[in-house]
Each structure stands twice: as C-alpha cells, then as structure tokens.
C-alpha cells in the first residue's frame, strides 16, 4: 500500500512539474487533446472542480449460485457471496468526481466512491469500500510547440491507475477473471515535418512503465521503450498513402522472464484531413486498409504469470505478415455498421509476444430515447511459449434500451463467450487447456420516483459451462431497490 501511494504521489508531482509552454499552430497528434472545464462540476475552488453526492439505497435481493464458486462484481470490486438466499442490502455512499486543472496543458481526473454495504441476512460480509471509478484514475499532460513554420511537435505524459479483471492470458474476463491492479505511465514526444505541399514526415518516442500491485503478477512489471518514424504522401484530394515503422523493446523486471523486441512496418491509406487513417469512399462509408510486416525477438528464460517455474529458452524470432481493414457504413440516419479484421504481433501477458487475428462486426441503432446494438468478435491467438499454444475466443452479444412509458425504460443485454484451447501441456493452468463457455443475460428497469429518488430492478443469470468441474459455475440473481441521491 505504501509503495502504490508513493508511486501515485510521484506521478502526480511529475506531471505538475513537467509543464512546457505551448505556442504556435495547433497540431492533431493522436495523444493530444484540448483541456476544458468539465460540465459536471458543481464545486470550484481555484483550479479544483468537483461534484460531491450522497446516496442511500435500500432494497431486496435473492441469489442462487452453484458450481465451483462465482464472484459478485459490483462497482469494479469483487465481493464473495457467502451463502445463497434472500437479503435486504443497505448501502450508504459518498461519491466524489474530482478534476484538477493544473495548467492549460495539464489535468488530473479522479473519481472515488466511498461506501458502506450492510447485509442484515449475512449473504455477504458487511464491508467498507473505497472504489476507484471503472475508468480508473487518469492524468494527462500534453503540450504542442513549434520549432519553425514547417516543423512542429508535441510532448505528453499520460498516467492511469486502474483495476481490470482478466484470465490467465490477460484477456478481460469480468465473469470469472482475477483482479489485475496496476499503475501505468507513458512519457513521450512527437515531431512532425511538413516537407512540401503533399509530403509530411514524423517521428516519435515514448517510455511506458507498467507496475502491477496484485499478488502473483510480479512478472507483469516492465518498461517499454518505443519509437516510430513515418512518411505520408497526398495522392489526390482526400486520399493519401502512409508508410510507418515502429520498434519497441520490453524490459521486464522479473529476472526469470525474457525481454522482447518487436518491429512493425506498414503501409496504410490516409484521409487528407489531419492524416486520419482511412479513406472516405462516399458520404456514408469509410474504408481503412493497412498492410505490413512485423517481427519479434526474445532470448533468455521464460516464466508463467506468477514468475515461478522458470525455464531456459532459446532465442526466438517470429516474422509475420500484418494487415488491417475496417469498413464503417452509415446505413441510415439511425443505423451504423462496422466490419473489421486485424492481424498483428504484440507483446503478450505470459509470453514474449503472440500473433493474433481478430474479426469484428457491430451494428448500432440509435433513435434518441430508444437504442440497441449487436456485435460479434472472433479472435485466434498464437503465443510463442510452450505453455500457451493456439487458442480461440468468440464473443457475441445483443443489448438495448426500450421506453415502456415516457420516463420508464427497459434495458437488457445477453451474450455468449466461447474459449477453445488446443494446448495439452500438463503444466499449464486449467483454463489454458480446457474449453469453456460463458452465457450471461440481464434485464432491468429504472425510473424516477421523485427528483432525488429512483427505483431500480433487474434479473440476471450467468453460467459458465466446461468439461472441468473447477471451471463450472452459475449465478441467478433478482434484485430491486430505491435509491436516494443528493448532489451538493
């Protein structure tokens, strides 16, 4: 705890002292954003903006669980269900949403919720929680500068402190994963050179530090050094061609884990405006295309996610073709469609790197008070180590929001996740060698009783199925409550 506090204080101090004055013409660097006073703020003390609210909820809940055990995820925190049955939870909470505008180029956004959960029938332990918002604590420093009329740059520092829930391969698993708490800071600079009317070039470097806090994840601590160089040429109005090369080196703190270097070189279509990736085929359709080559190299020893069972490995070099394609279409005023494919090489959670192929499809329909969506994503992953061989993930879901009456809405979501493993390594973790499927569905409603009170109710079912009993679990839950919320 002391270590993480020291890191957060140091990071906040670092971005506060790193101010560089901005001047000259504005650039459109991807990691730069204009800082604005938040609209939600109701309290202001100098450069400090905040919203302070108190809430009290009382209700009823019934839970039925089975299998090896299921976690209850709420407010981005895990809470174990002690026993099945009825309870009447009472939750008192104070919510802070804080924003500190340090300079015109530096800000810090931090939202915190302090709550006390009381379970009179003891289906869960009473608990005092201090929860960081799901998006984590985020800080951003960004400053643009101008060297000459044709040479401009940007320096930045981004930090985030967050908790995710992932499986043993680092893929998000909010229905059965373990806690991965980490601090990450990225410090870098970009430089852009307008060579001629149709020619531009750019270079950039950054250092990224990743520090895990969860027990057993010491092998995830690393420093990433990455640099890139790119060139773009405008072919015709609205269409350009870009060439980009990137080199990144992962330096892991865990002695048993080998360092890794990844190079990526690619060719892509660019829109003329701000060098945005993609080409506008029509008023309603945008196409993004990329083709490239990537290579990865590692040598030394290898270890699993806990940093134990280290084994010696020979030098490992991978060379793969990379590609990317996205087609975004506005089918009508309310309906949008996205189709995508991506193939690449990236640093992996347990191994030096992995080759991945991702296929994506998404449909969104939005008609102001009524909306729905559907998506499916299929991915194949080929890690470089002997512990994690080829595996596939397929995730599909539908959801929406429907008005029952003017101020009463019905919301729902249902999804299905499939994990297919091909590994037969007897030393691997059980979720790396066994197939499993997860189905989830939730249906609920929420409406306003008075200006400060709301009624909420929902039913939910989550079930994980597998040939291995250790991976199987399920949970049925029905709950309703009345929430009083006062904003100061």
PyMOL commands that set and color helices and strands:
alter all, ss='L'
color gray80, all
select helices_A, chain A and resi 2-17+218-220+273-275+430-433+469-471
alter helices_A, ss='H'
color red, helices_A
select strands_A, chain A and resi 43-45+48-67+71-74+77-80+85-87+90-101+106-118+127-132+137-146+151-166+178-196+199-212+222-236+239-252+260-270+279-280+285-302+311-330+335-347+353-367+370-383+391-405+408-421+436-448+453-466+473-487
alter strands_A, ss='S'
color yellow, strands_A
deselect
rebuild
show_as cartoon
